[in-house]
Amino acid sequence: VLKKKPFGRSRYPAFLELVRHQILRDYPRKDLTSAGLQIFTTLDPRVQRAAEEGLQQRIQELDGGSRDIQGAVVVIHPGSGEVEAVVGGREPRGTGFNRALNAIRPFGSLVKPALFLAALEQPERYTLVSPLADRPFQLRSGDTVWEPKNYDERSHGEVMLYQSLSHSYNLSTARLGAALGIGRVARTLQRLGVAREIPRYPSLFLGALELSPLEVAQLYQPLAGGGIQTPLRAIRGVVDFEGNPLHRYPLHVDEVATPESVVLLQWGLQEVVRNGTAKGLQQMVSADLGVAGKTGTTDGLRDSWFAGFSAERLAVVWMGRDDNQPAGMTGSSGALHVWGKLIAALPYRPLQLRYPEHVAEVWVDPEGRSLRAGCGGGRWIPFVKGSEPRVEVGCKGG
């Protein structure tokens, strides 16, 4: 771990800006005036280098040296909340605008895991195989009528909840959001770590909320960390010139979601990579990694996002243009490639889901019905005990 004074020239200006911010937030100002302080940070230079190179390579591939496309990367350890890398732009040594901390952008479909978590927290109402209608509909809010559309401008009929998440279908997601209620979705986002004011409009269901990449990393941390929220931190400790540790304000670790609902969501986010919008990751990282993640794309292809995690690393990538003009990238064509390059350059442990006592896997058919043991054509899907499909069908669906 890097030991470094945070001021003066640095190879890591974006990370050091986060250190400056957090030291003033977490330590009494009167204790920071003495000379000779040593600050022990959480920076991992190997991860930082992989993040920088991944972003630069993808930008070069997309714009061939044009100055238009920018990006940002934040990498954390999902359990501890320790920040391992921060990239603030395409020029990582630059000391200008730090997009990882200060680019406040709509995050599109990256909101959806919070919405689906709010549903899965009610196993008496929703499971991973609950049917959702992916059909056009309108929602009136005051004098305005909101009419969402799917990215492919098609509707997909009746889909299962996990399919709506993995394929990022807007129509079924928005219908689910309307059934849950804007208040519940907004409260779930706040519980997961969104500190800024959340607009109470139906468009919230599809990501009409602006966050920085660092804020998105905080939102996803409890989703990757089993429902335990840990404040992100770039500082392990500070000692004075005599080697005595400075007192810091205490961190509060909270359980913000049940382990049962979070592990079901994690299974759904793995399905995004196995069979959904992030399937392209399988060309960059081994399928054995068990990656979970979510793509995000905003209107007009202005913002490209990917947030994903393995067992020991959560990374959030944003790509777009500073002038908010269309960048011509979806989440899967831009940010996902940066994420894949970053993870592929580092050693890893596979993400193997550990089911709590009250979660059980059931062998189900393609329509979400329980299949008799030994029948072909099924797959294992986790359920909170008591919410499993009640009717078992035979091998031929009868």
C-alpha positions in Angstrom: 0.0 0.0 0.0 1.3 3.4 -0.9 2.5 5.7 1.9 2.6 9.2 0.7 2.1 12.8 1.7 -1.0 14.0 -0.2 0.2 17.4 -1.3 2.5 18.5 -4.1 3.1 16.8 -7.4 1.9 13.3 -7.7 1.6 10.6 -10.3 -2.0 10.1 -9.1 -3.7 13.5 -9.0 -7.3 12.2 -9.3 -6.8 9.8 -6.4 -5.0 12.5 -4.3 -8.0 14.8 -4.8 -10.2 12.2 -3.2 -7.6 11.9 -0.3 -7.7 15.6 0.2 -11.5 15.6 0.3 -11.7 12.7 2.8 -9.0 13.9 5.1 -10.8 17.2 5.6 -14.0 15.3 6.1 -12.8 12.6 8.5 -10.1 14.2 10.6 -10.4 17.2 13.0 -8.9 20.2 11.2 -6.9 21.2 14.3 -4.9 18.0 14.1 -4.0 18.5 10.4 -2.0 21.7 11.0 1.1 20.0 12.4 4.1 19.3 10.2 5.4 15.8 9.3 2.0 14.0 8.9 2.2 10.7 7.1 -0.9 9.5 5.3 -1.4 5.9 4.5 -3.7 5.5 1.5 -5.6 2.6 0.0 -4.2 3.1 -3.5 -3.1 0.0 -5.3 -0.6 1.1 -8.0 -1.2 -2.1 -10.0 -4.9 -1.6 -10.1 -4.5 2.1 -10.9 -2.2 1.3 -13.8 -4.6 -1.2 -15.2 -7.5 1.3 -14.9 -5.6 4.0 -16.7 -4.4 1.8 -19.5 -7.9 0.2 -20.0 -9.5 3.7 -20.4 -6.8 5.0 -22.7 -6.8 2.0 -24.9 -10.6 2.1 -25.4 -10.6 5.8 -26.1 -7.8 5.3 -28.7 -9.8 2.5 -30.3 -12.9 4.6 -30.5 -11.7 8.1 -31.6 -8.2 7.5 -32.9 -6.7 10.4 -31.0 -9.6 12.9 -31.3 -10.0 15.0 -28.1 -13.8 14.4 -27.8 -14.3 11.3 -25.8 -13.5 11.4 -22.0 -13.9 8.9 -19.3 -13.5 8.1 -15.6 -12.9 4.9 -13.5 -13.3 4.2 -9.8 -12.2 0.8 -8.4 -13.0 -0.3 -4.8 -12.9 -3.4 -2.7 -16.5 -4.2 -2.2 -16.2 -5.5 1.4 -14.0 -2.9 3.0 -15.0 0.1 0.8 -11.3 0.9 0.2 -10.7 2.8 -3.0 -7.9 1.1 -5.0 -7.9 3.4 -8.1 -9.3 6.6 -9.4 -8.9 7.8 -13.0 -10.3 11.3 -13.6 -9.9 11.5 -17.4 -8.1 10.3 -20.5 -4.9 12.0 -19.3 -4.4 10.4 -15.9 -1.5 12.7 -15.0 -3.5 15.8 -15.7 -4.6 18.0 -12.8 -7.7 19.5 -14.5 -11.3 18.4 -14.2 -11.6 15.2 -12.2 -14.5 13.4 -13.8 -14.5 10.5 -11.3 -15.5 12.9 -8.5 -17.0 15.8 -10.3 -18.7 14.8 -13.5 -22.4 14.6 -12.4 -24.1 12.7 -15.2 -27.4 10.8 -15.7 -26.6 7.1 -15.1 -29.4 5.5 -17.1 -30.0 1.8 -16.6 -27.5 1.6 -13.7 -30.4 2.6 -11.5 -32.3 -0.7 -12.3 -30.6 -3.0 -9.8 -31.9 -0.7 -7.0 -35.4 -1.0 -8.4 -35.2 -4.8 -8.8 -33.8 -5.1 -5.3 -36.8 -3.2 -4.0 -39.0 -5.9 -5.6 -36.9 -8.9 -4.5 -37.1 -7.6 -0.9 -40.8 -8.6 -1.1 -40.6 -12.4 -1.8 -44.3 -12.8 -1.2 -44.8 -10.6 -4.3 -41.8 -11.0 -6.5 -39.2 -13.6 -7.3 -36.6 -13.9 -10.1 -39.2 -15.7 -12.3 -42.2 -13.4 -11.6 -43.9 -12.5 -14.9 -43.6 -8.9 -16.0 -45.4 -7.3 -19.0 -42.9 -5.8 -21.4 -45.6 -3.8 -23.4 -46.1 -0.1 -24.1 -47.9 1.9 -21.4 -48.3 5.5 -20.3 -48.0 7.0 -16.8 -49.5 10.3 -16.0 -47.6 12.6 -13.6 -49.3 15.9 -13.0 -50.0 17.5 -16.4 -47.4 15.4 -18.2 -47.7 11.9 -19.7 -44.6 9.7 -19.5 -44.3 7.0 -22.2 -41.1 4.9 -21.9 -39.7 2.9 -24.8 -37.3 0.0 -25.1 -33.9 0.7 -26.6 -34.7 -1.6 -29.5 -38.1 0.1 -29.9 -39.8 -3.3 -29.6 -41.9 -4.8 -26.9 -41.1 -8.4 -25.7 -44.4 -9.6 -24.3 -44.4 -11.4 -21.0 -40.9 -11.8 -19.6 -39.6 -13.0 -16.3 -38.2 -10.5 -13.8 -34.6 -11.7 -14.2 -34.9 -11.4 -18.0 -36.1 -7.8 -17.7 -33.0 -7.0 -15.7 -30.5 -9.0 -17.8 -31.8 -7.5 -21.1 -32.4 -4.1 -19.6 -36.0 -3.9 -20.9 -37.3 -0.4 -20.1 -41.0 -1.2 -20.5 -41.2 -4.0 -18.0 -38.8 -2.2 -15.7 -41.0 0.9 -15.7 -44.1 -1.1 -15.1 -42.4 -2.7 -12.1 -41.4 0.7 -10.8 -44.9 1.9 -11.1 -46.2 -1.1 -9.2 -43.5 -0.5 -6.5 -44.1 3.2 -6.3 -41.7 6.1 -6.8 -41.3 6.6 -3.0 -40.2 3.0 -2.4 -37.6 3.2 -5.3 -36.3 6.5 -4.1 -36.0 5.3 -0.5 -34.1 2.2 -1.7 -31.6 4.4 -3.5 -31.1 6.5 -0.4 -30.7 3.4 1.7 -28.0 2.2 -0.7 -26.0 5.4 -0.4 -27.4 8.1 -2.7 -27.0 11.3 -0.6 -28.2 13.9 -3.1 -31.9 14.8 -3.6 -33.7 12.3 -5.7 -36.4 13.6 -8.1 -39.8 12.0 -7.6 -40.7 11.5 -11.3 -41.5 8.3 -13.1 -38.4 8.8 -15.3 -36.4 7.9 -12.1 -37.2 4.2 -12.9 -34.9 4.4 -16.0 -32.1 6.5 -14.5 -33.1 10.2 -14.7 -30.8 10.9 -11.8 -27.4 12.4 -12.0 -24.5 11.0 -10.1 -20.7 11.0 -10.3 -18.8 7.8 -10.9 -17.7 7.8 -7.3 -21.3 8.1 -6.1 -22.3 5.2 -8.4 -19.5 3.2 -6.8 -21.0 3.9 -3.3 -24.4 2.9 -4.6 -23.2 -0.4 -5.9 -20.9 -1.2 -2.9 -23.6 -2.7 -0.7 -25.0 -4.7 -3.8 -21.5 -6.2 -4.1 -20.9 -6.4 -0.4 -23.8 -8.6 0.7 -26.1 -5.7 1.8 -23.6 -4.2 4.2 -22.9 -0.5 3.4 -19.4 0.7 4.1 -18.4 4.3 3.3 -15.8 4.5 0.6 -12.5 5.5 1.9 -9.1 6.4 0.4 -7.2 6.7 3.7 -6.2 3.8 6.0 -4.7 6.1 8.6 -2.7 9.2 9.5 0.2 9.4 11.9 2.0 12.5 13.2 5.8 13.1 13.0 6.2 10.9 16.2 4.3 8.0 14.6 1.2 8.5 16.8 -2.1 7.8 15.0 -4.5 10.7 14.6 -8.0 10.2 15.8 -10.6 10.1 13.0 -14.3 10.4 13.0 -15.9 7.0 13.2 -17.2 5.2 10.2 -20.7 3.7 10.4 -21.2 0.3 8.8 -24.9 -0.5 8.2 -26.9 -3.4 6.9 -29.0 -1.7 4.3 -30.5 -4.8 2.5 -31.1 -8.4 3.5 -28.6 -11.0 2.5 -31.4 -13.0 0.9 -32.5 -10.2 -1.5 -29.0 -9.1 -2.3 -27.9 -12.6 -3.3 -30.9 -13.0 -5.6 -30.0 -9.7 -7.2 -26.4 -10.8 -7.6 -27.6 -13.9 -9.4 -29.6 -11.6 -11.7 -26.5 -9.4 -12.3 -24.5 -12.4 -13.2 -27.2 -13.2 -15.7 -26.6 -9.8 -17.3 -23.1 -11.1 -18.2 -24.1 -14.7 -19.0 -26.9 -13.9 -21.3 -27.8 -10.2 -21.3 -26.5 -6.8 -22.3 -23.0 -7.5 -20.9 -22.5 -10.8 -22.7 -19.6 -9.3 -24.7 -17.5 -9.4 -21.5 -17.1 -13.1 -22.0 -14.7 -12.3 -24.9 -12.5 -10.4 -22.4 -12.6 -12.2 -19.1 -13.1 -15.9 -18.3 -16.7 -17.1 -17.8 -15.3 -18.8 -14.6 -14.9 -15.3 -13.1 -18.7 -15.2 -12.4 -18.8 -11.5 -13.0 -21.9 -9.6 -12.0 -22.7 -6.2 -13.6 -24.9 -3.7 -15.3 -24.6 -1.7 -18.5 -26.0 1.9 -18.7 -26.8 4.1 -21.6 -28.5 7.5 -21.6 -30.6 9.3 -24.1 -28.9 10.1 -27.4 -26.0 7.8 -26.5 -24.5 10.6 -24.4 -23.3 8.5 -21.6 -21.8 5.0 -21.5 -21.6 3.3 -18.2 -20.7 -0.1 -16.8 -20.6 -1.1 -13.1 -19.5 -4.6 -12.3 -17.9 -6.7 -9.6 -16.0 -9.9 -9.0 -15.3 -11.5 -5.6 -12.7 -8.8 -4.6 -13.1 -5.9 -7.0 -15.9 -3.5 -7.9 -15.3 -1.0 -10.7 -17.4 1.7 -12.2 -16.6 3.1 -15.6 -18.1 6.2 -17.3 -17.4 7.4 -20.9 -18.9 10.4 -22.7 -18.1 13.9 -23.8 -17.6 16.9 -21.5 -19.9 19.1 -23.7 -22.8 16.5 -23.2 -23.1 15.9 -27.0 -23.8 12.4 -28.2 -20.7 10.2 -27.8 -22.1 7.4 -30.0 -21.6 4.7 -27.4 -23.8 2.3 -25.5 -22.8 0.9 -22.1 -21.7 -2.3 -23.8 -19.7 -0.6 -26.7 -17.8 1.8 -24.5 -17.5 1.5 -20.7 -17.9 -2.3 -20.7 -14.7 -2.7 -22.8 -12.7 -0.5 -20.3 -14.0 -2.7 -17.5 -13.0 -5.9 -19.3 -9.5 -4.6 -20.1 -9.0 -3.5 -16.5 -10.2 -6.8 -14.9 -8.4 -9.0 -17.4 -5.1 -7.3 -16.5 -5.4 -8.3 -12.8 -5.4 -11.5 -10.8 -8.8 -12.5 -9.6 -11.0 -14.8 -7.5 -14.2 -16.0 -9.0 -17.5 -14.6 -7.6 -19.2 -17.7 -6.2 -22.5 -16.8 -4.6 -23.0 -18.1 -1.1 -26.7 -18.6 -0.4 -28.0 -17.8 3.1 -29.9 -20.4 5.1 -33.3 -19.1 3.8 -32.4 -19.2 0.1 -32.6 -22.4 -1.9 -32.0 -23.3 -5.6 -34.9 -24.8 -7.6 -34.7 -26.6 -10.9 -37.1 -24.7 -13.1 -38.2 -24.9 -16.8 -37.9 -22.0 -19.3 -41.3 -20.7 -18.1 -40.3 -20.4 -14.5 -42.1 -23.6 -13.3 -40.6 -26.1 -10.9 -39.3 -29.1 -12.9 -39.1 -32.6 -11.6 -35.6 -33.6 -10.6 -33.7 -35.2 -13.5 -35.7 -33.4 -16.3 -33.7 -31.8 -19.1 -34.1 -28.3 -20.3 -34.1 -26.7 -16.8 -31.8 -24.5 -14.9 -31.1 -23.7 -11.2 -32.5 -20.4 -10.0 -32.4 -19.2 -6.3 -35.5 -18.4 -4.3 -36.2 -17.2 -0.8 -37.7 -20.3 0.9 -41.4 -20.2 0.7 -41.5 -18.3 -2.5 -40.6 -21.2 -4.8 -42.9 -22.1 -7.7 -45.7 -24.2 -6.2 -46.6 -26.4 -9.1 -44.1 -29.0 -10.3 -44.3 -30.1 -13.9 -43.1 -33.3 -15.5 -40.3 -33.6 -18.0 -42.5 -32.9 -21.0 -44.1 -29.9 -19.3 -47.3 -31.8 -18.3 
